[in-house]
Amino acid sequence: MYSTTLVFLSLLSAAFAFQVTRPSLTQGWTNNGPQTVSWDRVSTDATNFTILLTNTNRQLLPSDVVLASVADAVAASSVMVPPPSGGWPAAGGSYRVNLVKSATELTTIYAQSTEFNITAGPATASSPSTGTSTARTGTNTATTGTTGTGAANAAGGSSSGTSDNAATTSDVSSPSVFNNNNNNGASAMSFSAGLFAAAGALIGATLL
């Protein structure tokens, strides 16, 4: 009778201890992004624990992996566990999650999940990168258009400046040409007057 009572009490205490409700056989994980760990506890359970991933198939998981430490198991009953530093292990079955005392006391197990599967998750979308590339291309196009317009305006400004300078030079040189023509006319008139004076003197000498 005494032994039967002890067995009953041990089963009763086990029923009210930590229990891992997720992951489970029907709610497994994927190997992409954070994954959910959920549990139930009673007031006599520990208030903190460490989450350990294990698998009896060492071809899938060569060694157990410490995933996270839960500092307050009372305030929450579920956490999102990020991928380990080396990423999630290969897709497959027979995985389990253990709630252990600490990262240095892995053999003190508070609770263990049922076996569950890790499946391949969807690939990460690359749309944001494509959008960034498109925006960058648009910026280059706008820069090219602005540079072309600036070059055209600069070229146009140079041409206009050259034409104005040529017109100014022409205007400045016109009075010089006019002055040269006047000087040539005055010289011709002086030469004609001298010629008439010489002829008059010669005629006068002949008459005498």
Steps between C-alpha positions, in 0.01 A plus 500: 500500500784739590684434172181555302453838669856606412448409135174694493661808657791489256263480202293784645805725541613419146160597366527847657867570411634693199352387170614601152189562290682618188678381290316173467439227248218704345666842543857468386758757392646622174868568440435866414472782755401498871298207637250472785549321832197486733461342843270452798621526859375506858602720790745243634696484174820689439469860383774476239649239271707446186362365172703217347448341157588132475458205264582133538589496129853642511519514123244781512630664819855393595477667843237669715452873442422759770240732346406754768469574869164601645553731799134525603283198431217647710431817302478315168411154381643526149812640333629540146837331471741645239709268282831387655823657375553222247138505382232238552600137449396293201133427442387170647328331793568377856584847631416589862516812717619460858443758773813464713627673814774708334754504217752334734253248645357339189427167665253652749190480283177668611294395198535351154285550192365222287692421183436749220613573147704785359396574143645725231359852525421741214789689343549863601346743247742725311252775404655771723838457327336529159322818607825653624672416174219659301510817709876522454465462123243779494741727685774433246263579214401830660866590553583421138213716376608790717861473385395494133284807542776680685750415225259617233436824687873548551567437130218735405639767730848466347363534147300807588799654668718442192242654270468807722876540513522479117230763463678726746830464312330585172341808650828622644697450174250688276612853601863412418407403145304824462793708623737327256269583208486868606879518521537352151254759357686791663832382355350480149362853524836637618676329211252648246544851641875469474477381142279796399742744665798357310312518168405862563859592574621333180243684284592831660869447426426421135298816444775712636 
